[in-house]
């Protein structure tokens, strides 16, 4: 390598290294050496070798691998036409600007992909909690006793449906990893991927129906014991049992819709679930108003309205996917593949078993919190029911971002830089969304609490929880993104560990609580523990985690910059 005295000039070239006595090879640690004109400072970077002419007499850089000092060839100083030099520098700067602009366009496209998938998915995700919120609002206008009876019931059904949410998450992961429309797929590969997805869908639907029937039977037989376990009081046990036995009949429909929603999101289609759940939600709303308020059926009317709405949604969803699979070769349809064998279920069980354990541990923590709140009397139970329903409803808004992470990251795992950029975009959006949801949460509990109850004792108890409820939604939004990134990048094995440690910490802190506000401070601590454990895992796996140094370990960014800069500098 020659170093020529004279005016500063830049040239970019690839490094060829030759170790003594070895065959010439291209170094894997190809580096960029920058020598400052004044001080002759050397600096390592990735990508290539930037040579800057330094003043005469400056020391030549050492070899990046062996530290061999290269001899300086003496040449006569050459003069460069200033106009040519200025043109070259201008071209180099323009090329760098073009590279930066390309990166910005890529980030904007990633954000558009996220919003295109996440925004319509909001309606699909919040459909079931919205039905519970409507039930709470209508029942609260009829009786505070019935409102208190909804508390343990909501905890029971939330626990069950959240545990079986792994059906949808697993199908999203499987369908996204076998994307039919992925770039580079030939017709044979498309047929193979479609067959795999449809086979897993068939088996998942069988499992969903069987699980729904089993849950329904268990709730009918052991409903009273389950409600007592959740802290239900004897004064409202009768209306609580009435709601539980009616609502349990909808278990198969809920699990079928969960599977079908996962298939749609795995194909980056969130519009179909939105339309179907909108129809079901409107049906539930009018049913609640008519049965609960007009006919004064109370808590039983709310249960019947929810039951009918969920079976309506499941029927429409099955018809839509069956038709789409027949008419479009690029869509996953519903076909019968017979009863599943254990070997055929292996891809499904690999993901689902881990997610089941993770969800069970998380819902155990929520159940402990609800149990502690419901054991403090009817007024406290009713207040906790209102707060929990509003919080639970708003906490579903970040869930589409998590689903977008699971679907898009699983599809683009072969591009580490794209995955890392997408992950950080999701985190930033989650922070902003969590802050907005916090404002809505406080506004509803202060200005709109009359929609849920007219009992002044319940309202005064709700006001004591406003302060501890502030950080909950921001924290849970970021935690959901971390969960989604881990699932999409096949790092879901860490989620059960995080859930177990958080559950242990929550149980220890609940022992000393004596008021509803203290219970909600424990809720805050539960989310903070989950976020902290995610950060510890990212730090320990920094080089291969999308939210860590995965982006820095890839040379795609540097090679992209070199691609833009080289032509101008060589010219």
Secondary structure, 3 states (H helix, E strand, C coil): CCCCCCCCCEEEECCCECCCCCCCECCCCCEEECCCCCCCCCCEEECCEEEECCCCCCCCCECCCCCCECCCCCCCCCCCCHHHHHHHHHHHHHHHHHHHHHHHHHHHHHHHHHHHHHHHHHHHHCHHHHHHHHHHHHHHHHCHHHHHHHHHHHHHHHHHHHHCCHHHHHHHHHHHHCCCCCCCCCHHHHHHHHHHHHHHHHHHHHHHHHHHHHHHHHHHHHHHHHHHHCCCCHHHHHHHHHHHHHHHHHHHHHHHHHHHHHHHHHCCCCHHHHHHHHHHHHHHHHHHHHHHHHCCCCHHHHHHHHHHHHHHHHHHHHHHHHHHHHHCCCCCCCCCCCCCCCCCCHHHHHHHHHHHHHHHHHHHHHHHHHHHHHCCCHHHHHHHHHHHHHHHHHCCCCHHHHHHHHHHHHHCCCCHHHHHHHHHHHHHHHHHHHHHHHHHHHHHHHHCHHHCCCCHHHHHHHHCCHHHHCCHHHHHHHHHHHHHHHHHCCCHHHHHHHHHHHHHHHHHHHCCCCCHHHHHHHHHHHHHHHHHHHHHHHHHCHHHCCCCCHHHHCCHHHHHHHHHHHHHHHC
